[in-house]
Amino acid sequence: MPDLKPFLIIGLALGGVYAMSGVGLVLLYRTTGVLNLFYGAVGAVGSLVAWELINQHGWNQYLAFSAAIVLAGAITFLYGWFFGPPLADRDPLVKAAASLGLALVLLGLMQWYWTAEVRTLALPTSGWQYVSGWVRINLTQAIGVVFPIGIAIATVTFLDRTKVGTAMRALADHRDNAALLGIPVRKVEAFAWAGSGLLFGISGLLLANLVSMEIAALTFTLPVAALAAALIGRVESLAATVGAAFVIGVVQSLLGGIGALAQYRTSTPFLAAIVVLVYFGWRRQTEGRVA
């Protein structure tokens, strides 16, 4: 049996990136009812812009990374501000399809401007390592593990104990009733779009460093993994979403350490999503027969 312990750390960090995106996905869905499918593309744009600013224009790393995160938040915010209201009363499938349309637009722009050149994005935190026995973890991986858990706890606290959080929960229950109660619907939705966009930007940078900067992989791997985790949490439970994301990341990484299965590791998020959808479909049919 191969030694899989080193892959466990990598898997936890990867799962943390999926968890962070899953939190943003669930937060946005609970507020606006939109199942956002373009956040992988937004994260990819942010990471490529950071690479461009650092390597082609000589920007300071921290300034470039901050600009990338803000750009991801701005793109998401602008989409929600201009397209959120017209799509508010549409079917959830229409909302999801519209977000996928933006993902394809961004994918096309990225492939046109940056082509297929091989790139690497080095985060300064990757140079700080802790080594003890078989444990070898750098600061980027540690951030990938710890930060999403903190984000999930902070999000739950924010939703339960702040006025804006209460407004977001009311908006999730019924948009029109929330407006009648005096809640500034567009502002609250805009806050949710912008906040989730910032999370997607951070996730894109971490994923580009931990995995690769291949454009299609950044665009689609992150959404599928985070969506699978969110579905396991029924797009409601942040705790279940975070836990499922870590499991998906660990399984994907461990498969990379098994020679015969390494080639299938990238399929882990897709397989998880398929299994979850089949299970919920089967359970719905079973409950319908019982009723």
C-alpha positions as CSV (number, residue, x, y, z in Angstrom):
1,M,0.0,0.0,0.0
2,P,1.3,3.5,-0.8
3,D,1.9,6.0,1.9
4,L,-1.1,8.2,1.7
5,K,-0.5,10.3,4.8
6,P,1.1,13.2,2.8
7,F,-2.0,13.3,0.6
8,L,-4.2,13.8,3.6
9,I,-2.9,17.3,4.3
10,I,-3.3,18.3,0.6
11,G,-6.8,16.8,0.6
12,L,-7.8,18.8,3.7
13,A,-6.6,22.0,2.1
14,L,-8.4,21.2,-1.1
15,G,-11.5,20.4,0.7
16,G,-11.2,23.7,2.6
17,V,-11.3,25.5,-0.8
18,Y,-14.4,23.6,-1.8
19,A,-15.9,24.4,1.6
20,M,-15.3,28.1,1.3
21,S,-17.0,28.2,-2.1
22,G,-19.8,26.0,-0.8
23,V,-20.4,28.5,2.0
24,G,-20.7,31.3,-0.5
25,L,-23.0,29.2,-2.7
26,V,-25.3,28.3,0.2
27,L,-25.3,31.9,1.5
28,L,-26.3,33.3,-1.9
29,Y,-28.9,30.6,-2.5
30,R,-30.5,31.2,0.9
31,T,-30.7,34.9,0.3
32,T,-31.6,35.2,-3.4
33,G,-32.7,31.7,-4.5
34,V,-30.0,31.7,-7.2
35,L,-27.9,28.5,-7.6
36,N,-24.8,30.3,-8.8
37,L,-22.7,28.4,-11.4
38,F,-20.3,31.0,-12.5
39,Y,-18.2,31.3,-9.4
40,G,-15.5,29.0,-10.7
41,A,-15.1,31.3,-13.7
42,V,-15.0,34.3,-11.4
43,G,-12.3,32.7,-9.3
44,A,-10.3,31.8,-12.4
45,V,-10.5,35.4,-13.7
46,G,-9.2,36.6,-10.4
47,S,-6.3,34.2,-10.3
48,L,-5.3,35.0,-13.9
49,V,-5.5,38.7,-13.3
50,A,-3.3,38.3,-10.3
51,W,-0.8,36.4,-12.3
52,E,-0.9,39.0,-15.1
53,L,-0.4,41.9,-12.7
54,I,2.6,40.2,-10.9
55,N,4.4,38.7,-13.9
56,Q,3.6,41.1,-16.7
57,H,3.2,44.5,-14.8
58,G,5.5,44.0,-11.8
59,W,2.8,44.6,-9.1
60,N,3.4,43.8,-5.5
61,Q,2.0,40.3,-4.7
62,Y,-0.3,41.4,-1.9
63,L,-1.7,44.3,-3.9
64,A,-2.3,42.0,-7.0
65,F,-4.0,39.4,-4.9
66,S,-6.2,42.0,-3.2
67,A,-7.1,43.4,-6.6
68,A,-8.0,39.9,-7.8
69,I,-10.3,39.3,-4.9
70,V,-12.0,42.7,-5.3
71,L,-12.5,42.1,-9.0
72,A,-14.2,38.7,-8.2
73,G,-16.5,40.5,-5.8
74,A,-17.2,43.3,-8.3
75,I,-18.1,40.9,-11.1
76,T,-20.4,39.0,-8.8
77,F,-22.0,42.1,-7.4
78,L,-22.6,43.7,-10.8
79,Y,-24.3,40.5,-12.0
80,G,-26.5,40.4,-9.0
81,W,-27.3,44.1,-9.2
82,F,-28.3,44.2,-12.9
83,F,-29.6,40.6,-13.5
84,G,-30.8,39.7,-10.0
85,P,-34.1,41.7,-10.0
86,P,-35.2,40.7,-13.5
87,L,-34.6,37.0,-12.7
88,A,-36.0,37.2,-9.1
89,D,-39.4,35.6,-10.0
90,R,-38.2,33.2,-12.6
91,D,-37.9,29.5,-12.2
92,P,-34.7,28.3,-10.3
93,L,-33.5,26.4,-13.3
94,V,-33.7,29.7,-15.4
95,K,-31.6,31.5,-12.7
96,A,-29.0,28.7,-12.7
97,A,-28.9,28.6,-16.5
98,A,-28.3,32.4,-16.6
99,S,-25.4,32.1,-14.2
100,L,-24.0,29.3,-16.3
101,G,-24.2,31.6,-19.3
102,L,-21.9,34.1,-17.6
103,A,-19.5,31.3,-16.8
104,L,-19.3,30.4,-20.5
105,V,-18.8,34.1,-21.5
106,L,-15.9,34.4,-18.9
107,L,-14.4,31.1,-20.1
108,G,-14.4,32.3,-23.7
109,L,-12.7,35.6,-22.7
110,M,-10.1,33.9,-20.6
111,Q,-9.2,31.4,-23.4
112,W,-9.0,34.2,-25.9
113,Y,-6.8,36.5,-23.9
114,W,-4.6,34.1,-21.9
115,T,-4.5,31.2,-24.4
116,A,-3.3,27.8,-23.2
117,E,0.1,28.9,-21.8
118,V,1.2,27.0,-18.7
119,R,1.2,29.2,-15.6
120,T,1.9,28.9,-11.9
121,L,0.7,31.2,-9.2
122,A,3.0,31.3,-6.2
123,L,1.4,32.6,-3.0
124,P,3.9,34.0,-0.4
125,T,2.3,31.8,2.3
126,S,3.5,28.7,0.5
127,G,7.1,29.3,1.5
128,W,6.3,29.1,5.2
129,Q,6.3,25.4,6.2
130,Y,5.9,23.3,9.3
131,V,7.5,19.9,9.3
132,S,7.2,17.2,12.0
133,G,7.5,13.6,11.2
134,W,5.2,12.8,8.3
135,V,3.4,16.1,8.7
136,R,4.5,18.7,6.2
137,I,2.2,21.6,5.8
138,N,2.7,25.1,4.5
139,L,0.8,28.2,5.5
140,T,-1.3,28.2,2.3
141,Q,-2.6,24.7,3.1
142,A,-3.2,25.7,6.8
143,I,-5.2,28.7,5.6
144,G,-7.2,26.4,3.3
145,V,-8.1,24.1,6.2
146,V,-8.8,26.7,9.0
147,F,-10.1,29.7,7.1
148,P,-13.3,28.0,5.7
149,I,-14.3,26.7,9.1
150,G,-13.9,30.2,10.5
151,I,-15.9,31.6,7.6
152,A,-18.7,29.1,8.2
153,I,-18.9,30.0,11.9
154,A,-18.8,33.7,11.2
155,T,-21.5,33.3,8.6
156,V,-23.8,31.5,11.0
157,T,-23.2,34.1,13.7
158,F,-23.8,36.9,11.2
159,L,-27.1,35.4,10.0
160,D,-28.4,34.8,13.5
161,R,-27.2,37.9,15.4
162,T,-27.1,40.9,13.0
163,K,-29.9,43.0,11.5
164,V,-28.5,42.4,8.0
165,G,-28.4,38.7,8.6
166,T,-31.9,38.7,9.9
167,A,-33.0,40.6,6.8
168,M,-31.2,38.0,4.6
169,R,-33.0,35.2,6.3
170,A,-36.3,37.0,5.9
171,L,-35.5,37.6,2.2
172,A,-34.9,33.9,1.8
173,D,-38.3,33.0,3.2
174,H,-40.3,35.3,0.9
175,R,-38.9,38.2,-1.1
176,D,-42.2,40.1,-1.5
177,N,-43.1,39.9,2.2
178,A,-39.6,41.1,3.1
179,A,-40.1,44.1,0.9
180,L,-43.5,44.9,2.6
181,L,-41.8,44.8,6.0
182,G,-39.5,47.6,4.9
183,I,-36.4,45.5,4.2
184,P,-34.3,47.1,1.4
185,V,-34.4,44.0,-0.8
186,R,-31.9,45.1,-3.5
187,K,-29.3,46.3,-1.0
188,V,-29.5,43.1,1.0
189,E,-29.2,41.0,-2.1
190,A,-26.3,43.1,-3.3
191,F,-24.6,42.5,0.0
192,A,-25.0,38.7,-0.5
193,W,-23.7,38.8,-4.1
194,A,-20.7,40.9,-3.2
195,G,-19.8,38.9,-0.1
196,S,-20.1,35.6,-1.9
197,G,-18.0,37.0,-4.8
198,L,-15.2,37.9,-2.4
199,L,-15.2,34.3,-1.1
200,F,-15.1,33.0,-4.7
201,G,-12.1,35.2,-5.4
202,I,-10.2,33.9,-2.4
203,S,-11.1,30.3,-3.4
204,G,-9.9,30.8,-6.9
205,L,-6.4,32.0,-5.7
206,L,-6.1,29.1,-3.3
207,L,-7.2,26.6,-5.9
208,A,-4.8,28.0,-8.5
209,N,-1.9,27.5,-6.1
210,L,-2.9,24.1,-4.7
211,V,-3.9,22.5,-8.0
212,S,-3.2,24.3,-11.3
213,M,-4.0,27.4,-13.3
214,E,-5.5,25.4,-16.2
215,I,-8.5,27.6,-17.2
216,A,-11.1,25.0,-17.8
217,A,-10.2,23.2,-14.5
218,L,-10.5,26.3,-12.5
219,T,-13.8,27.2,-14.2
220,F,-15.6,23.9,-13.7
221,T,-13.8,21.8,-11.0
222,L,-14.6,24.3,-8.2
223,P,-18.3,24.7,-9.0
224,V,-18.9,21.0,-9.3
225,A,-17.2,20.1,-6.0
226,A,-18.8,23.0,-4.1
227,L,-22.2,22.2,-5.6
228,A,-21.9,18.6,-4.6
229,A,-21.1,19.6,-1.0
230,A,-23.9,22.1,-1.0
231,L,-26.4,19.5,-2.3
232,I,-25.3,17.1,0.5
233,G,-26.2,20.0,2.9
234,R,-29.5,20.4,1.0
235,V,-28.3,24.0,0.2
236,E,-29.3,24.9,3.7
237,S,-26.9,23.5,6.3
238,L,-23.5,25.2,6.3
239,A,-22.0,22.6,8.7
240,A,-23.0,19.7,6.4
241,T,-21.7,21.6,3.4
242,V,-18.3,22.2,5.0
243,G,-18.0,18.6,6.2
244,A,-19.0,17.2,2.8
245,A,-16.5,19.5,1.0
246,F,-13.6,18.3,3.2
247,V,-14.6,14.6,2.5
248,I,-14.6,15.3,-1.2
249,G,-11.3,17.0,-1.1
250,V,-9.6,14.3,1.0
251,V,-11.0,11.5,-1.2
252,Q,-9.8,13.3,-4.4
253,S,-6.3,13.8,-2.9
254,L,-6.0,10.2,-1.6
255,L,-6.9,8.8,-5.0
256,G,-4.0,10.8,-6.4
257,G,-1.6,8.7,-4.2
258,I,-3.0,5.3,-5.5
259,G,-1.3,4.6,-8.8
260,A,-4.2,2.7,-10.4
261,L,-6.8,5.2,-9.5
262,A,-4.8,8.5,-9.8
263,Q,-6.1,9.2,-13.2
264,Y,-9.6,9.2,-11.9
265,R,-9.1,11.7,-9.0
266,T,-10.3,14.7,-11.0
267,S,-13.6,12.9,-11.4
268,T,-14.3,12.8,-7.7
269,P,-16.4,16.0,-7.5
270,F,-18.4,15.0,-10.6
271,L,-19.1,11.5,-9.1
272,A,-20.1,13.0,-5.8
273,A,-22.5,15.3,-7.5
274,I,-24.0,12.5,-9.5
275,V,-24.4,10.2,-6.5
276,V,-26.1,13.0,-4.5
277,L,-28.5,13.8,-7.2
278,V,-29.4,10.2,-7.8
279,Y,-29.9,9.6,-4.1
280,F,-32.2,12.6,-3.7
281,G,-34.2,11.6,-6.8
282,W,-34.5,8.0,-5.5
283,R,-35.6,9.3,-2.0
284,R,-38.2,11.7,-3.6
285,Q,-39.7,8.8,-5.5
286,T,-39.7,6.6,-2.5
287,E,-41.4,9.2,-0.3
288,G,-44.0,9.8,-3.1
289,R,-44.9,6.1,-3.2
290,V,-45.3,6.0,0.6
291,A,-47.5,9.0,0.6
